[in-house]
Amino acid sequence: MNTTKKVLKYIIIGGIFIIPFIPFIVPKTMFFFFFSGKGFIFRLIVGLISGAFAALFFVDSAHRPKLSWITKAVLLFTGAVLLTDLLGVNVYKSIWSNYERMEGFVLIFHLMLYYIVLSSFLDTKKLWDLFLNTNIGAGLLMSLYGLLQITGNATINQGGTRVDGTFGNAAYLAIYLVFNIFLCLYLALESHTEKWKKWGYLSIAALETVVLYFTATRGAILGLIGGLFVTAVLVLWKERENKYIKNIAKYAFGVLVVFL
């Protein structure tokens, strides 16, 4: 029994920590290779770790899903999307999407499974920190590749001057970077007592902001500015104990107001 649990856990943890590197997969022999390859690999890994997690459910009660309000919201959203798709004009497309987008209900369903495995299996701060840092590491590698595109040492796949990394679309790279920038800022604030960590995260966030600028994706850039603005306002309003974070929010709010 112990061996079975160990094997299942290794499968789950391996799949979880491989997923952040899926953006680098570009199988040139596939149809719409920038999107279909990533989509199929994501579905394959999520199916594998979900199967292992379902098996673990029966042999280890420690990792069984908790029905939190966030989980209820995810399940409700997934059900609403399914109902909408079934009542849509083209049910087949709504469920399966196409090779160019790799979306549809199939993707939503796999994202739901991915959420359930993550929220149930990553049950310690140490594991979450490792997972978030793995994502930041993948984002750093993507940004370095973006720098190569900016300097002309790597080809911009969609042509022109808008950096697109290994996504084949500047807008996709842009929103990927926005998520990573916020992750870096969050961990920088959390580790403000460890200076080398704090400045490491801030340096990566600064690099990713530069690459984001060169994607020339106005929506993502405005989203980043708006997100920082809202975050600063919420911290100033709600934070009562941590003066360090509140001071950071004050400076950020002032700089954003001047910038805008």
Sequence and secondary structure as in RCSB ss.txt:
>XXXX:A:sequence
MNTTKKVLKYIIIGGIFIIPFIPFIVPKTMFFFFFSGKGFIFRLIVGLISGAFAALFFVDSAHRPKLSWITKAVL
LFTGAVLLTDLLGVNVYKSIWSNYERMEGFVLIFHLMLYYIVLSSFLDTKKLWDLFLNTNIGAGLLMSLYGLLQI
TGNATINQGGTRVDGTFGNAAYLAIYLVFNIFLCLYLALESHTEKWKKWGYLSIAALETVVLYFTATRGAILGLI
GGLFVTAVLVLWKERENKYIKNIAKYAFGVLVVFL
>XXXX:A:secstr
 HHHHHHHHHHHHHHHHHGGGGGG   TTSTTHHHHHHHHHHHHHHHHHHHHHHHHHHH GGG     HHHHHHH
HHHHHHHHHHHTSS HHHHHH  TTT  HHHHHHHHHHHHHHHHHH  SHHHHHHHHHHHHHHHHHHHHHHHHHH
TTSS  TTSSS   TTTTSHHHHHHHHHHHHHHHHHHHHHTTTSHHHHHHHHHHHHHHHHHHHHHT HHHHHHHH
HHHHHHHHHHHHH  S HHHHHHHHHHHHHHHHH 
